[in-house]
């Protein structure tokens, strides 16, 4: 379980005490609810490169696959530091971590396919597609979350350190 902290955002009304901080279970709910994610990598010149991906939060990691020739693959080979965010800009979760290309895992591919295909008969084909790409595991180092509403913004801003 990650350590809960407050980000240094006093000018936005974020208190130092942890009353109202979000539990990690809330962040995991948001990660499971998202169907589309942004993966931000760093190119060799130090510039960020953001791309949308399909992915899955599984076994306390974020997993995605992409074409082996994709720029994000080359960027990760040079610098494994990435940021992953979900699609929700109201219930925000942003993960900073390290990405590693790994051998595809059938259990992850099956969980991924179940998110994007309602027809169980077509899931095997979709899981196979994921396994054919460059398969990545993102291990979180820290994460940030908040609820973007006037009533909750300051009290909800939370950082988790793994």
Backbone bond lengths (Angstrom), bond angles and torsions (degrees), N, CA, C in turn:
res aa  C-N    CA-C-N  psi(-1)  N-CA   C-N-CA  omega(-1)  CA-C   N-CA-C  phi
1 X - - - 1.456 - - 1.526 108.34 -
2 X 1.327 117.08 130.47 1.468 118.53 -178.87 1.529 112.30 -72.44
3 X 1.322 114.43 157.03 1.464 121.39 175.38 1.524 108.81 -75.48
4 X 1.320 116.80 135.73 1.465 121.92 177.98 1.520 108.66 -92.39
5 X 1.325 115.94 130.75 1.460 122.92 177.40 1.526 108.74 -135.51
6 X 1.317 114.94 173.15 1.460 121.64 171.52 1.522 108.07 -106.51
7 X 1.323 117.64 136.86 1.462 118.62 171.42 1.523 109.58 -71.51
8 X 1.327 117.70 152.73 1.469 122.30 -179.99 1.527 108.23 -77.48
9 X 1.320 115.86 87.23 1.466 121.52 -176.97 1.528 110.52 -138.06
10 X 1.331 117.08 43.01 1.469 120.79 -177.51 1.525 112.01 -57.00
11 X 1.339 116.82 -35.26 1.478 119.54 -179.11 1.527 112.63 -65.47
12 X 1.344 117.32 -14.18 1.464 121.82 176.27 1.524 111.73 -102.83
13 X 1.317 117.16 9.19 1.454 120.85 178.62 1.516 114.55 85.60
14 X 1.329 116.85 16.27 1.465 119.71 178.59 1.523 108.10 -84.02
15 X 1.327 117.06 120.10 1.463 120.16 -178.09 1.531 111.52 -76.07
16 X 1.317 115.81 165.55 1.463 120.50 174.87 1.535 111.46 -78.93
17 X 1.342 116.31 -35.98 1.467 119.02 -177.74 1.533 109.77 -72.40
18 X 1.315 114.94 160.75 1.462 120.88 -172.81 1.534 114.15 -90.85
19 X 1.356 117.77 0.27 1.465 119.20 176.95 1.524 109.35 -57.18
20 X 1.325 116.50 125.96 1.460 121.04 -179.91 1.519 114.17 89.60
21 X 1.335 117.16 -6.85 1.466 119.22 177.64 1.525 108.95 -63.42
22 X 1.305 115.27 150.18 1.456 121.05 -176.93 1.529 111.07 -84.11
23 X 1.319 117.92 137.99 1.467 119.58 176.61 1.526 109.93 -74.83
24 X 1.322 116.54 156.05 1.463 120.36 178.81 1.531 110.89 -59.94
25 X 1.322 117.74 -30.54 1.473 120.32 178.25 1.529 111.02 -59.58
26 X 1.329 118.13 -33.64 1.464 121.48 176.26 1.532 110.02 -63.63
27 X 1.330 116.57 -44.81 1.469 120.48 179.36 1.522 110.93 -62.02
28 X 1.333 116.16 -42.89 1.468 118.91 178.99 1.525 111.37 -63.37
29 X 1.321 117.97 -36.84 1.470 120.33 175.78 1.526 110.48 -59.27
30 X 1.337 116.70 -43.00 1.471 120.10 179.83 1.530 110.56 -65.88
31 X 1.331 116.54 -40.63 1.463 120.02 179.81 1.522 111.44 -65.48
32 X 1.328 116.93 -37.16 1.465 120.37 176.97 1.530 111.31 -71.28
33 X 1.323 117.33 -33.57 1.465 121.17 -176.76 1.521 112.70 -73.76
34 X 1.308 118.17 -29.80 1.458 121.68 -178.52 1.523 109.66 -68.03
35 X 1.317 116.39 141.01 1.467 120.47 173.02 1.521 110.43 -110.12
36 X 1.298 116.25 -21.14 1.457 121.53 178.98 1.527 107.88 -122.93
37 X 1.312 115.22 139.35 1.460 121.32 -176.15 1.520 109.09 -131.90
38 X 1.308 115.60 159.72 1.462 122.58 170.26 1.517 107.98 -110.30
39 X 1.320 115.94 131.31 1.461 121.94 172.81 1.517 106.89 -112.56
40 X 1.327 115.62 124.29 1.462 121.62 179.92 1.522 107.88 -110.00
41 X 1.333 115.63 121.99 1.458 121.90 176.91 1.518 107.93 -113.92
42 X 1.323 115.95 176.97 1.465 121.60 -179.43 1.526 107.86 -120.17
43 X 1.343 116.56 125.51 1.463 118.43 179.88 1.535 110.39 -81.07
44 X 1.329 118.57 170.20 1.466 120.40 -175.93 1.530 114.65 -58.80
45 X 1.337 117.68 -21.97 1.460 120.89 177.46 1.528 112.40 -87.27
46 X 1.342 117.08 1.57 1.456 120.64 179.15 1.517 113.88 88.13
47 X 1.322 117.70 5.82 1.466 120.43 179.71 1.523 110.22 -87.45
48 X 1.331 116.51 143.94 1.464 119.18 177.40 1.526 110.87 -73.44
49 X 1.306 115.51 149.40 1.467 123.34 176.69 1.520 107.11 -133.08
50 X 1.330 117.81 113.22 1.463 122.61 -176.97 1.521 109.89 -108.10
51 X 1.337 115.82 132.17 1.457 120.42 177.39 1.521 110.04 -139.28
52 X 1.325 116.39 143.05 1.466 119.08 175.51 1.527 109.56 -78.14
53 X 1.330 115.56 144.22 1.461 120.95 177.52 1.521 109.47 -141.99
54 X 1.326 115.25 159.10 1.450 121.29 163.39 1.514 106.13 -88.53
55 X 1.308 117.17 141.85 1.453 120.18 -179.40 1.509 110.91 -157.86
56 X 1.324 115.12 -174.97 1.454 120.09 179.98 1.532 109.12 -150.43
57 X 1.332 115.68 137.69 1.465 121.85 171.57 1.519 105.49 -89.41
58 X 1.336 116.28 117.32 1.463 121.50 -172.28 1.516 108.16 -152.12
59 X 1.335 117.47 133.24 1.474 121.92 179.82 1.534 112.32 54.14
60 X 1.325 116.56 42.76 1.474 122.66 176.96 1.526 113.39 61.46
61 X 1.313 116.75 27.40 1.467 122.58 178.47 1.525 108.18 -141.26
62 X 1.332 115.24 159.82 1.455 120.74 172.03 1.524 107.70 -102.52
63 X 1.316 116.11 134.76 1.457 122.52 -176.18 1.524 109.27 -124.89
64 X 1.313 115.95 139.47 1.459 120.76 172.97 1.518 109.08 -153.01
65 X 1.305 114.57 165.35 1.452 119.78 176.14 1.518 107.14 -134.26
66 X 1.309 115.74 155.81 1.455 121.04 -177.11 1.524 108.61 -153.37
67 X 1.308 115.51 171.42 1.463 119.52 176.88 1.534 109.13 -63.55
68 X 1.325 117.81 136.99 1.469 120.17 179.99 1.533 113.52 -57.71
69 X 1.326 117.70 -23.65 1.471 120.95 -178.65 1.529 113.29 -91.06
70 X 1.335 118.25 1.54 1.466 121.65 -175.72 1.532 111.62 -65.56
71 X 1.315 115.04 146.51 1.462 121.01 178.68 1.528 111.25 -57.16
72 X 1.330 117.99 -38.22 1.474 119.40 -179.49 1.525 111.36 -61.38
73 X 1.334 118.21 -31.24 1.465 121.01 177.25 1.527 109.93 -65.61
74 X 1.314 116.33 -47.71 1.476 120.17 179.02 1.527 110.88 -63.50
75 X 1.331 116.82 -39.52 1.464 120.13 178.64 1.529 111.19 -63.20
76 X 1.327 117.04 -45.09 1.468 120.52 -179.26 1.521 110.90 -65.23
77 X 1.317 117.89 -34.62 1.468 120.44 176.85 1.523 111.04 -60.16
78 X 1.336 117.52 -34.79 1.462 122.92 -179.47 1.527 113.00 -86.55
79 X 1.347 116.08 -33.28 1.468 121.34 -176.36 1.530 107.59 -150.60
80 X 1.316 118.76 106.95 1.463 120.98 -174.72 1.533 115.08 -76.62
81 X 1.336 118.12 -2.63 1.466 120.52 -179.18 1.524 110.07 -73.48
82 X 1.334 115.47 127.68 1.460 121.42 -178.19 1.526 109.57 -137.63
83 X 1.326 114.35 163.87 1.461 122.74 168.83 1.517 106.25 -123.37
84 X 1.322 116.48 137.08 1.462 122.45 175.83 1.518 107.47 -124.13
85 X 1.326 116.01 130.09 1.465 120.57 175.24 1.522 108.70 -128.59
86 X 1.311 114.69 153.93 1.457 120.02 174.37 1.521 109.89 -85.02
87 X 1.312 115.40 -176.77 1.458 121.03 -176.20 1.523 113.41 -85.57
88 X 1.308 118.28 -14.99 1.456 122.32 -174.53 1.529 109.92 -83.37
89 X 1.321 116.49 123.13 1.464 120.36 178.54 1.526 112.28 -101.50
90 X 1.329 117.09 7.57 1.463 121.90 174.63 1.524 109.48 -103.35
91 X 1.318 116.69 -48.13 1.465 122.96 174.48 1.523 106.04 -103.58
92 X 1.311 115.62 86.30 1.459 123.10 -166.03 1.529 111.46 -89.31
93 X 1.340 115.56 132.20 1.454 121.71 169.96 1.521 107.04 -134.88
94 X 1.319 115.07 129.07 1.458 122.51 178.13 1.520 107.61 -129.64
95 X 1.320 116.38 126.28 1.465 121.48 -178.65 1.518 109.18 -109.93
96 X 1.313 116.17 130.22 1.461 121.66 169.34 1.513 106.74 -103.60
97 X 1.326 116.36 131.16 1.450 118.11 -178.10 1.508 112.32 -163.91
98 X 1.310 114.89 -166.03 1.458 121.08 178.32 1.519 108.48 -119.12
99 X 1.323 114.71 136.97 1.459 121.38 179.74 1.521 108.98 -103.49
100 X 1.306 115.32 140.65 1.464 120.93 176.97 1.522 108.14 -136.15
101 X 1.319 115.35 132.99 1.454 118.87 174.25 1.523 107.58 -75.83
102 X 1.324 115.67 128.17 1.459 121.39 -175.05 1.525 109.50 -130.62
103 X 1.314 114.53 166.35 1.461 120.56 172.89 1.523 107.67 -65.46
104 X 1.322 117.22 135.58 1.451 120.94 -179.01 1.511 112.55 -59.43
105 X 1.311 116.55 141.44 1.473 122.78 178.32 1.518 108.32 -111.28
106 X 1.301 116.25 126.85 1.461 121.26 -178.58 1.524 111.60 -61.02
107 X 1.350 118.35 -40.31 1.464 120.33 -178.69 1.528 111.52 -63.18
108 X 1.327 116.48 -38.13 1.469 120.10 177.78 1.525 109.81 -69.38
109 X 1.324 116.84 -45.14 1.471 120.89 179.91 1.529 110.68 -60.72
110 X 1.331 117.48 -38.97 1.467 120.67 178.15 1.529 111.25 -65.73
111 X 1.339 117.21 -42.49 1.470 120.84 177.64 1.529 110.38 -64.15
112 X 1.326 116.23 -41.00 1.468 121.63 178.06 1.526 110.19 -61.65
113 X 1.332 117.09 -48.75 1.466 121.17 -178.28 1.527 111.55 -62.29
114 X 1.329 117.39 -36.42 1.464 120.91 179.62 1.523 111.69 -64.01
115 X 1.331 117.46 -27.40 1.471 121.31 178.89 1.521 112.11 -72.17
116 X 1.335 116.66 -30.85 1.458 120.38 -169.88 1.523 114.57 -111.97
117 X 1.319 117.38 -5.16 1.465 119.60 -179.44 1.524 109.44 -134.93
118 X 1.344 115.81 117.73 1.461 120.75 179.71 1.525 112.36 -75.40
119 X 1.310 117.00 -29.72 1.465 121.57 -177.41 1.530 109.90 -81.35
120 X 1.342 117.89 109.43 1.470 119.94 -178.68 1.525 113.08 -55.73
121 X 1.328 117.72 -30.55 1.460 121.13 179.75 1.518 113.61 -66.74
122 X 1.319 116.99 -24.09 1.468 121.38 -178.90 1.530 112.92 -96.64
123 X 1.319 116.73 -8.65 1.470 120.09 -176.62 1.519 112.74 -65.96
124 X 1.319 117.38 -36.71 1.468 120.85 -179.39 1.524 109.84 -60.85
125 X 1.323 116.06 -43.10 1.472 120.73 178.88 1.529 110.84 -63.78
126 X 1.318 116.67 -42.23 1.463 120.21 179.71 1.530 111.06 -67.44
127 X 1.322 118.15 -41.51 1.461 121.20 177.30 1.521 110.32 -61.45
128 X 1.312 117.05 -39.61 1.468 121.37 177.57 1.526 110.91 -61.65
129 X 1.325 115.27 -40.24 1.463 120.37 178.03 1.525 110.16 -59.83
130 X 1.344 117.13 -44.48 1.465 120.29 179.68 1.525 110.47 -61.35
131 X 1.309 116.66 -42.79 1.467 120.68 -176.83 1.531 112.85 -68.32
132 X 1.317 117.98 -20.24 1.461 121.26 -179.86 1.524 112.27 -80.27
133 X 1.320 117.77 -16.85 1.462 120.81 -178.25 1.514 111.90 -86.92
134 X 1.329 115.34 -175.80 1.467 121.41 170.58 1.523 105.73 -75.39
135 X 1.308 117.52 119.53 1.460 125.25 -168.80 1.527 108.58 -102.82
136 X 1.337 117.85 123.77 1.465 121.55 -174.69 1.515 112.34 -122.54
137 X 1.332 113.77 144.10 1.450 124.00 173.45 1.523 106.89 -116.86
138 X 1.331 116.84 126.54 1.465 121.66 177.26 1.520 107.97 -107.72
139 X 1.327 115.35 118.83 1.455 122.26 178.27 1.521 108.49 -96.66
140 X 1.334 117.64 120.12 1.466 119.00 -178.44 1.527 112.76 -69.08
141 X 1.328 115.13 143.14 1.461 122.94 172.95 1.522 108.50 -108.01
142 X 1.324 115.31 -44.43 1.468 121.24 172.03 1.512 108.28 -152.24
143 X 1.311 115.23 162.83 1.457 121.02 -179.01 1.521 108.63 -143.21
144 X 1.317 114.95 160.72 1.460 122.14 -179.39 1.513 107.30 -134.05
145 X 1.316 116.80 140.38 1.451 120.62 176.66 1.512 111.35 -147.21
146 X 1.327 114.79 153.74 1.457 120.67 174.29 1.507 109.49 -164.04
147 X 1.331 114.49 161.58 1.455 121.93 174.14 1.517 106.32 -105.39
148 X 1.322 115.78 116.91 1.470 122.01 -175.23 1.527 109.44 -83.63
149 X 1.318 114.69 82.99 1.459 120.79 174.18 1.520 106.83 -149.09
150 X 1.336 118.03 150.18 1.472 119.86 -178.65 1.528 112.67 -56.88
151 X 1.331 117.07 -33.39 1.467 120.27 -177.32 1.522 112.88 -77.53
152 X 1.322 118.58 -28.52 1.456 120.90 -170.91 1.525 114.91 -115.84
153 X 1.309 118.36 -12.64 1.470 120.44 -171.59 1.523 112.59 -49.70
154 X 1.325 117.46 -61.47 1.463 120.89 -175.60 1.517 113.48 -64.07
155 X 1.325 116.40 -45.36 1.465 118.90 -176.15 1.520 112.54 -73.15
156 X 1.328 118.14 -22.32 1.462 119.57 -175.94 1.521 114.26 -91.56
157 X 1.315 118.23 -18.75 1.468 120.34 -176.33 1.538 110.66 -57.48
158 X 1.327 114.92 120.11 1.466 121.18 -173.06 1.513 110.22 -138.08
159 X 1.330 114.66 143.04 1.463 120.69 172.22 1.525 107.15 -118.85
160 X 1.318 115.44 138.98 1.463 121.44 175.81 1.515 108.05 -117.04
161 X 1.316 116.71 133.11 1.458 122.06 179.56 1.524 108.26 -116.82
162 X 1.312 115.71 127.75 1.471 121.11 -176.25 1.516 111.45 -94.70
